[in-house]
């Protein structure tokens, strides 16, 4: 089902439409949604119309934002409107508009670049981030705790239903709880709920870009966040912020490292340019807006909207800026508010400070800090030598008897040059590379490279054009034959290339993940079925033999709770709540995430 013509719909508008349906119409909603998008047509006045035979037509008139944000913008001509199946079906077929809490999702959300006021004076000192004022963390309000409890209940019911039974009605209940969370000031919880709803939709539509593992992760984040907030023990910081908060950062000198294309599943596209300050701190400048692949490609050479700077993102990635009155968010995003001024600076080579510090720290030490502090995603730099291709990754060895690493594309889209560049480099075993990328914290010893450059002093290394300033952005620049040394062209590895040990793949934890994903796909009933017979005993035995007794215990508790459905003498459920089941599922999911993280840490040593 293609929804390209239908405008996005605010979650509360869809939730209210489903709430207004009778029980009889709710049963028909999923079937009615199926063909709506194919019947949509644009009208001359900019609206979108969906006809249901000769007697009814639903008209959507999006507001200035391009989304349907109020009930009056969606009207039906039938006699039952607005409590009709036609209107609810069209709204259910349309994409879900972003909520306030979506800012910053995956680096691709909207953000407030207006800064926080006037620029800091020159006495702030060069390259100084303002120290935030020390304040005691505020407690959550009663309304926030109640909203989080309602969100937990809706998320538990959605998990119990699974993809199979998680149709429009279940999604609407979750959207209603997400809207309540938004009104209560819980934007992070709202964003997590919207990710789950989008994942349920994509899974039910069998979208090619949807992975069951991603939906499982989304459920874990939603349930964990809602449980923490509903307990009342969290402070207000756990609620998140709907708009990115900027602090005054004084005067900064920043130097470009690389560009990264951004293409999100929520329809945002653009570019993020990574920078490093003269003090070694990391910064970013982003240009991410609604748009698809065409916007991603164009944004890579678009002008930088920062203090009147005359550079584009391609120039900034290889140049630098002196920023006066800088405003900086907690995650290093540079704001472009009033009072911010920027003048171009000469860029620095990766072998010069401050960029050189990224490649000087041993990989094991850098990854140990990342995994211990949980500060990802961060950029990691290292010098490597290409071993060859192994499956869908490029195997490299860190120079200086370092570990074997797997290089995987930073973005899988086939029209972005990430994968093509990696394939070309894999054809040159022995090639020396200086790599800057993002560690994949969900895979063993895996790096997602964003840019590569030549290794100083190495003979078999890259030979890049002068105007590339010693680096190639793998998401924008395409490596050609003349960029690679002829000595390594067509060289064959003496032995079959292997990716090295993978403690994550060797451990039987994949069985726990399969059980959790079974619950997400088929709901509580599927987990109960998985807990019967010899498969459950084999799961527990294999985990116990591998020294994973905690995982075995939690898996048994999950299957036991899934099968627990007490009934009275008349066959009615005496405890229909999904609360205990959701808590058992969450306990196993959280334990699995921690166990996998420890194995990932071991793979880098």
VOGU-3710 file (C-alpha; in Angstrom, 3 decimals, decimal comma):
1> xxxxxxxxxx> 0,000/0,000/0,000  1,523/3,296/-1,140  0,762/6,329/1,013  2,726/8,902/-0,985  -0,325/11,023/-1,839  -1,951/11,017/1,598  -0,718/13,793/3,930  0,619/12,974/7,415  -1,976/12,894/10,181  -1,444/13,998/13,771
11> xxxxxxxxxx> -1,660/11,029/16,178  -4,460/12,594/18,236  -6,653/13,105/15,141  -6,411/9,418/14,236  -6,893/8,289/17,835  -10,052/10,389/18,221  -11,457/9,073/14,934  -11,014/5,451/16,006  -12,377/6,216/19,470  -15,577/7,522/17,885
21> xxxxxxxxxx> -16,317/4,262/16,059  -18,783/1,706/17,343  -17,548/-1,763/18,290  -19,041/-3,164/15,068  -17,187/-0,642/12,878  -13,907/-1,172/14,708  -13,924/-4,800/13,627  -14,085/-3,672/10,005  -11,436/-0,952/10,268  -8,336/-2,922/9,221
31> xxxxxxxxxx> -10,046/-4,227/6,096  -11,285/-0,745/5,207  -7,813/0,760/5,553  -6,244/-1,704/3,113  -7,395/-0,069/-0,117  -7,684/3,586/0,870  -4,301/4,819/-0,333  -4,809/3,415/-3,827  -8,081/5,376/-4,166  -6,581/8,729/-3,187
41> xxxxxxxxxx> -6,484/11,572/-5,699  -5,413/15,200/-5,530  -7,959/17,981/-6,018  -7,266/21,314/-7,736  -7,384/23,208/-4,422  -4,563/21,165/-2,868  -6,699/18,728/-0,893  -6,652/14,931/-1,141  -9,876/13,029/-1,799  -10,649/9,337/-1,297
51> xxxxxxxxxx> -13,947/8,111/-2,731  -15,964/5,171/-1,400  -18,323/4,387/-4,238  -20,863/6,994/-5,282  -22,198/7,878/-1,856  -19,191/8,892/0,234  -15,938/10,784/-0,184  -13,353/11,729/2,441  -11,444/14,966/1,927  -8,198/15,786/3,726
61> xxxxxxxxxx> -7,101/19,430/3,775  -3,662/19,637/5,421  -2,668/22,827/7,212  0,374/25,042/6,588  2,674/22,383/8,055  1,528/19,909/5,414  -0,129/17,657/8,006  -3,711/17,107/9,127  -3,590/18,447/12,675  -7,267/18,986/13,552
71> xxxxxxxxxx> -10,507/17,061/13,114  -11,959/19,812/10,897  -9,291/19,119/8,265  -10,688/15,608/7,625  -14,336/15,497/6,531  -16,573/12,809/5,055  -19,740/13,349/3,005  -21,640/10,337/4,405  -24,519/10,628/6,869  -22,599/9,011/9,752
81> xxxxxxxxxx> -19,718/11,487/9,627  -17,623/12,268/11,553  -18,106/8,957/13,416  -17,914/6,935/10,229  -15,737/4,093/9,016  -14,712/5,976/5,846  -13,088/8,857/7,691  -11,298/6,633/10,235  -10,031/4,349/7,467  -8,506/7,185/5,447
91> xxxxxxxxxx> -6,871/8,687/8,525  -5,566/5,227/9,444  -4,057/4,751/5,988  -2,193/8,087/6,067  1,327/8,388/7,491  1,642/9,434/11,118  2,885/12,986/11,580  5,864/13,595/13,816  5,186/14,493/17,427  7,087/16,971/19,553
101> xxxxxxxxxx> 9,264/14,214/20,950  10,575/13,109/17,572  13,231/15,795/17,498  16,587/14,223/17,303  15,444/10,738/16,412  18,381/9,078/14,780  19,883/12,497/14,146  17,127/13,197/11,664  14,450/14,991/13,632  13,514/18,614/13,706
111> xxxxxxxxxx> 15,430/20,843/16,041  15,350/24,395/17,277  18,365/26,232/15,913  17,351/29,577/17,304  19,864/29,497/20,103  19,195/30,730/23,604  19,660/34,442/23,403  22,459/36,880/22,819  25,946/35,678/22,166  28,399/35,244/24,969
121> xxxxxxxxxx> 31,006/37,951/25,271  34,665/37,632/24,467  35,511/36,984/28,114  33,974/33,546/27,697  37,320/32,545/26,255  38,075/30,695/23,051  36,755/27,191/22,535  34,835/27,237/25,798  31,525/25,522/26,304  29,473/27,217/28,985
131> xxxxxxxxxx> 29,190/25,235/32,189  25,506/24,639/32,980  24,228/26,056/36,213  24,065/23,433/38,988  20,444/22,697/39,825  18,755/19,967/41,785  16,886/17,655/39,404  13,161/18,340/39,409  10,753/15,522/40,190  8,046/14,300/37,836
141> xxxxxxxxxx> 4,569/15,676/38,393  1,589/13,499/39,274  0,136/14,119/35,822  3,341/12,858/34,196  3,368/9,709/36,333  -0,282/9,022/35,464  0,391/9,585/31,755  3,375/7,227/31,884  1,265/4,569/33,613  -1,376/4,871/30,888
151> xxxxxxxxxx> 1,317/4,607/28,222  2,739/1,507/29,905  -0,709/-0,103/29,914  -1,289/0,662/26,225  2,201/-0,547/25,276  1,712/-3,772/27,259  -1,555/-4,462/25,434  0,127/-3,780/22,073  2,960/-6,173/22,955  0,472/-8,826/24,058
161> xxxxxxxxxx> -1,358/-8,467/20,730  1,785/-8,523/18,598  1,987/-7,649/14,928  -0,645/-10,252/14,049  -3,392/-8,660/16,168  -1,905/-5,166/16,447  -4,230/-3,525/13,963  -5,591/-0,004/13,745  -7,560/-0,191/17,001  -4,553/-1,318/19,051
171> xxxxxxxxxx> -2,415/1,322/17,364  -5,006/4,015/18,078  -4,976/3,163/21,794  -1,214/3,550/21,799  -1,454/6,844/19,889  -4,001/8,142/22,375  -1,663/7,301/25,263  1,220/8,912/23,365  -0,785/12,113/22,948  -1,583/12,141/26,665
181> xxxxxxxxxx> 2,133/11,742/27,360  2,861/14,680/25,076  0,359/16,898/26,884  1,874/15,860/30,222  5,355/16,869/29,049  6,836/13,446/28,219  8,154/13,963/24,669  10,690/11,140/24,839  7,985/8,631/25,740  5,741/10,001/22,998
191> xxxxxxxxxx> 8,510/9,578/20,408  9,098/5,983/21,533  5,388/5,211/21,173  5,262/6,675/17,662  8,238/4,536/16,644  6,396/1,430/17,822  3,221/2,376/15,938  5,176/3,031/12,747  6,948/-0,293/13,190  3,651/-2,139/13,676
201> xxxxxxxxxx> 2,269/-0,552/10,538  5,322/-1,413/8,458  5,362/-4,995/9,744  1,670/-5,510/8,998  2,138/-4,060/5,520  5,231/-6,271/5,081  7,344/-3,267/4,201  10,728/-4,258/2,810  12,553/-1,756/5,010  11,117/-3,055/8,287
211> xxxxxxxxxx> 13,109/-5,493/10,429  11,457/-7,413/13,241  14,560/-6,796/15,333  14,074/-3,035/15,014  10,469/-3,308/16,220  11,608/-5,494/19,119  14,143/-2,836/20,093  11,469/-0,139/19,812  9,176/-2,074/22,154  12,015/-2,506/24,647
221> xxxxxxxxxx> 12,794/1,211/24,669  9,126/2,154/25,016  8,390/-0,270/27,844  11,605/0,498/29,709  11,033/4,245/29,503  7,367/4,028/30,459  8,127/1,733/33,406  10,776/4,114/34,739  8,512/7,147/34,428  5,470/5,372/35,863
231> xxxxxxxxxx> 7,465/4,303/38,930  7,822/7,955/39,932  11,481/7,416/40,840  12,858/9,209/37,783  13,598/12,916/37,663  12,275/15,346/35,089  15,298/14,836/32,827  13,989/11,349/32,006  10,982/13,007/30,356  13,192/14,398/27,599
241> xxxxxxxxxx> 12,855/17,683/25,785  10,583/18,427/22,866  12,967/21,066/21,558  16,727/20,923/21,657  18,136/23,213/24,341  21,160/25,309/23,411  23,690/26,778/25,811  25,995/29,670/25,084  29,358/28,336/23,999  31,339/31,549/23,578
251> xxxxxxxxxx> 33,896/31,689/20,773  34,776/28,462/18,996  37,224/27,280/16,374  35,930/24,135/14,683  37,413/22,062/11,875  35,655/19,721/9,472  36,056/15,968/9,659  33,492/14,532/7,235  29,924/14,653/5,924  27,277/12,037/6,639
261> xxxxxxxxxx> 24,076/11,659/4,587  20,908/11,364/6,693  17,895/9,487/5,343  15,340/8,480/7,958  12,346/6,167/7,855  10,119/9,063/8,950  10,673/10,986/5,710  13,503/13,302/6,727  16,621/13,725/4,631  19,745/15,875/4,563
271> xxxxxxxxxx> 23,299/15,961/5,784  25,229/16,166/9,036  28,747/17,579/8,971  30,994/16,391/11,791  33,461/18,855/13,280  36,126/18,881/15,957  36,957/21,859/18,154  40,471/23,009/18,921  40,000/21,451/22,371  39,128/18,065/20,853
281> xxxxxxxxxx> 35,389/18,266/21,552  33,011/16,995/18,874  30,393/19,186/17,170  27,908/18,803/14,337  26,079/21,067/11,898  22,945/19,542/10,402  20,635/20,383/7,542  17,841/17,808/7,883  14,314/18,492/6,660  11,381/16,626/5,154
291> xxxxxxxxxx> 12,483/15,100/1,874  13,764/11,939/0,280  16,894/10,780/-1,460  17,051/13,806/-3,778  17,274/16,104/-0,777  20,016/13,955/0,760  22,122/14,303/-2,379  21,504/18,040/-2,743  22,116/18,847/0,914  25,680/17,545/0,699
301> xxxxxxxxxx> 26,685/20,649/-1,272  24,111/23,085/0,158  25,157/26,253/1,969  25,749/26,055/5,705  23,106/28,025/7,611  25,350/29,183/10,424  26,152/32,788/11,203  26,274/33,951/7,599  29,057/31,521/6,713  29,795/31,350/2,985
311> xxxxxxxxxx> 30,836/27,686/3,033  28,738/24,775/1,845  28,722/21,435/3,666  31,290/19,975/1,285  33,621/22,904/2,012  32,987/22,826/5,755  33,772/19,093/5,944  37,265/19,926/4,640  37,584/23,443/6,059  36,906/25,229/9,314
321> xxxxxxxxxx> 34,989/28,029/11,009  35,628/30,595/13,688  32,285/31,082/15,427  31,521/34,051/17,667  28,619/33,805/20,082  28,210/30,108/19,437  25,232/28,236/20,839  25,747/24,521/21,515  23,305/21,788/22,516  24,161/19,045/24,980
331> xxxxxxxxxx> 24,944/16,641/22,127  27,267/19,091/20,351  24,796/20,446/17,785  25,718/24,006/16,774  22,828/26,490/16,664  22,283/29,249/14,142  20,490/31,819/16,265  20,641/35,587/16,234  23,986/36,964/17,266  25,961/34,000/15,922
341> xxxxxxxxxx> 28,737/34,982/13,514  31,039/32,685/11,571  34,079/33,229/9,361  35,878/30,515/7,340  39,185/29,041/8,488  41,727/26,840/6,787  40,928/23,193/7,377  43,263/20,746/9,068  44,525/17,459/7,727  43,691/14,326/9,701
351> xxxxxxxxxx> 47,367/14,101/10,596  47,227/17,574/12,235  45,822/18,504/15,616  43,089/18,536/16,752  41,924/15,872/14,251  45,007/13,695/14,794  43,939/12,964/18,382  41,004/10,916/17,071  43,426/8,453/15,485  46,094/8,450/18,200
361> xxxxxxxxxx> 44,075/6,697/20,922  44,305/2,873/20,847  41,115/1,290/19,520  40,653/-1,020/22,524  40,977/1,879/24,938  38,603/4,091/22,953  35,942/1,394/22,672  36,222/0,463/26,330  35,408/4,073/27,214  32,473/4,190/24,791
371> xxxxxxxxxx> 30,952/0,950/26,057  31,535/1,766/29,722  30,062/5,252/29,535  27,346/4,485/27,000  28,088/7,733/25,203  27,504/6,446/21,679  27,139/7,103/18,913  30,604/8,652/18,695  33,249/8,813/16,012  36,212/6,478/16,220
381> xxxxxxxxxx> 39,343/6,806/14,121  42,040/4,230/13,401  44,582/3,109/10,792  43,773/-0,268/9,252  44,953/-2,660/6,550  42,427/-4,327/4,273  42,308/-8,127/4,528  39,471/-8,740/2,076  35,747/-9,263/1,739  33,882/-11,725/3,944
391> xxxxxxxxxx> 30,215/-11,921/3,118  28,655/-8,462/3,142  31,465/-6,777/5,080  35,088/-5,777/4,564  37,543/-7,321/7,002  40,415/-5,080/8,117  43,083/-5,348/10,755  43,977/-2,402/12,959  47,593/-1,427/12,402  49,901/-2,362/15,262
401> xxxxxxxxxx> 48,637/-5,889/16,029  45,153/-4,585/16,668  41,942/-6,600/16,402  40,178/-7,628/13,213  37,280/-5,305/12,429  34,311/-5,592/10,114  33,486/-2,544/8,006  29,818/-2,324/7,039  28,012/0,422/5,093  26,928/3,349/7,251
411> xxxxxxxxxx> 23,670/3,476/5,280  22,236/0,569/3,274  20,438/2,613/0,601  21,691/1,320/-2,784  21,822/4,785/-4,360  24,221/6,079/-1,714  27,855/5,163/-2,476  28,685/3,605/0,926  28,437/-0,035/-0,182  30,057/0,547/-3,603
421> xxxxxxxxxx> 33,055/2,250/-1,987  33,517/-0,602/0,480  33,359/-3,196/-2,322  36,036/-1,326/-4,238  38,328/-1,177/-1,201  37,781/-4,896/-0,520  39,292/-5,663/-3,933  42,667/-4,350/-2,709  44,038/-6,572/0,103  46,953/-4,879/1,831
431> xxxxxxxxxx> 45,536/-1,394/1,233  46,350/0,924/4,140  43,498/3,211/5,197  42,854/5,840/7,803  39,203/5,291/8,750  36,784/7,520/10,620  33,475/5,901/11,513  30,811/5,079/14,038  31,119/1,875/16,085  28,127/-0,443/15,719
441> xxxxxxxxxx> 27,322/-1,264/19,326  24,946/-4,067/18,304  27,499/-6,114/16,342  30,801/-7,696/17,248  33,865/-5,584/16,307  31,986/-3,648/13,629  32,659/-0,121/12,403  30,401/1,913/10,113  32,919/4,076/8,201  31,897/7,606/7,246
451> xxxxxxxxxx> 35,163/8,701/5,626  38,575/7,317/4,707  41,932/8,838/3,905  45,529/7,853/3,168  47,857/6,661/5,928  50,868/9,000/6,184  54,075/7,253/5,145  52,366/4,139/3,740  53,134/3,132/0,169  49,973/1,104/-0,565
461> xxxxxxxxxx> 47,403/3,680/0,393  44,821/5,972/-1,179  45,781/8,617/-3,744  42,994/11,166/-3,553  42,533/14,361/-5,604  43,985/17,523/-4,109  40,587/19,166/-3,782  39,413/16,315/-1,521  41,925/17,536/1,063  43,112/14,072/2,059
471> xxxxxxxxxx> 39,758/12,384/2,775  36,818/10,809/0,964  33,297/11,056/2,375  31,972/7,571/1,682  28,373/8,734/1,554  29,048/11,378/-1,126  32,400/10,782/-2,854  32,889/7,753/-5,105  36,281/6,054/-5,149  37,617/5,324/-8,624
481> xxxxxxxxxx> 40,413/3,113/-9,889  42,911/5,970/-10,001  42,375/6,610/-6,282  43,727/3,176/-5,355  47,319/1,880/-5,613  48,003/-0,380/-8,580  50,256/-2,630/-6,505  47,245/-4,013/-4,637  44,853/-4,195/-7,599  43,537/-7,721/-8,031
491> xxxxxxxxxx> 45,758/-9,078/-5,269  44,352/-12,277/-3,797  44,469/-13,207/-0,155  46,695/-16,208/0,565  43,962/-17,834/2,636  40,194/-17,620/2,671  39,167/-14,408/4,372  37,341/-14,890/7,657  35,863/-12,182/9,809  37,492/-13,532/12,943
501> xxxxxxxxxx> 35,804/-14,746/16,121  32,299/-13,466/16,813  31,390/-14,087/20,461  27,945/-12,646/19,840  27,152/-15,147/17,085  28,740/-18,066/18,944  26,650/-17,532/22,092  23,151/-19,103/22,210  21,636/-15,726/23,061  20,113/-15,690/19,583
511> xxxxxxxxxx> 17,558/-18,160/20,935  16,393/-15,610/23,497  16,187/-12,963/20,802  14,124/-15,293/18,652  11,755/-15,871/21,580  11,365/-12,120/22,132  10,814/-11,492/18,426  8,277/-14,316/18,372  6,347/-12,404/21,012  6,511/-9,190/19,006
521> xxxxxxxxxx> 5,361/-10,934/15,824  2,712/-13,279/17,193  1,890/-11,814/20,573  1,451/-13,514/23,908  -0,139/-16,621/22,419  2,923/-17,287/20,229  5,259/-17,096/23,241  3,034/-19,489/25,162  3,173/-21,943/22,261  6,964/-21,617/22,106
531> xxxxxxxxxx> 7,135/-22,518/25,795  5,477/-25,897/25,291  7,181/-29,150/24,319  10,856/-29,944/23,899  11,869/-26,604/22,356  11,539/-24,760/25,672  13,595/-27,397/27,517  16,262/-27,264/24,821  16,390/-23,468/25,039  16,905/-23,537/28,802
541> xxxxxxxxxx> 19,478/-26,339/28,618  21,599/-24,661/25,943  21,627/-21,338/27,775  22,540/-23,018/31,063  25,386/-25,020/29,495  26,783/-21,790/28,040  26,876/-20,210/31,501  23,863/-17,998/30,797  21,739/-19,128/33,713  20,172/-15,698/34,154
551> xxxxxxxxxx> 18,956/-15,646/30,555  17,568/-19,172/30,947  15,658/-18,235/34,106  14,141/-15,133/32,538  13,171/-17,024/29,367  11,379/-19,669/31,466  9,608/-16,961/33,438  8,467/-15,315/30,214  7,013/-18,474/28,679  5,366/-19,402/31,987
561> xxxxxxxxxx> 3,712/-16,003/32,331  2,623/-16,038/28,681  0,785/-19,317/29,266  -0,787/-18,183/32,558  -4,392/-17,313/31,707  -6,510/-18,095/34,802  -10,229/-18,426/34,184  -13,322/-18,661/36,358  -15,841/-21,549/36,209  -17,564/-19,808/33,292
571> xxxxxxxxxx> -14,381/-19,629/31,198  -13,844/-15,894/31,667  -10,356/-14,533/32,294  -9,893/-13,563/35,915  -6,746/-11,545/35,132  -6,991/-10,106/31,604  -4,234/-7,548/32,228  -1,063/-7,801/30,138  0,997/-6,081/32,863  2,775/-9,147/34,262
581> xxxxxxxxxx> 3,469/-10,521/30,783  4,950/-7,215/29,621  7,177/-7,051/32,710  8,447/-10,589/32,104  9,121/-9,777/28,440  10,890/-6,530/29,370  13,079/-8,245/31,986  14,279/-10,772/29,419  14,805/-8,053/26,780  16,829/-5,824/29,117
591> xxxxxxxxxx> 18,984/-8,761/30,230  19,573/-9,748/26,613  20,669/-6,228/25,695  23,137/-6,127/28,586  24,534/-9,571/27,779  24,977/-8,722/24,115  26,675/-5,450/25,001  29,226/-7,287/27,152  29,974/-9,691/24,292  30,384/-6,789/21,880
601> xxxxx> 32,878/-5,232/24,305  34,838/-8,489/24,390  35,048/-8,582/20,586  37,025/-5,313/20,543  39,690/-6,606/22,920
//
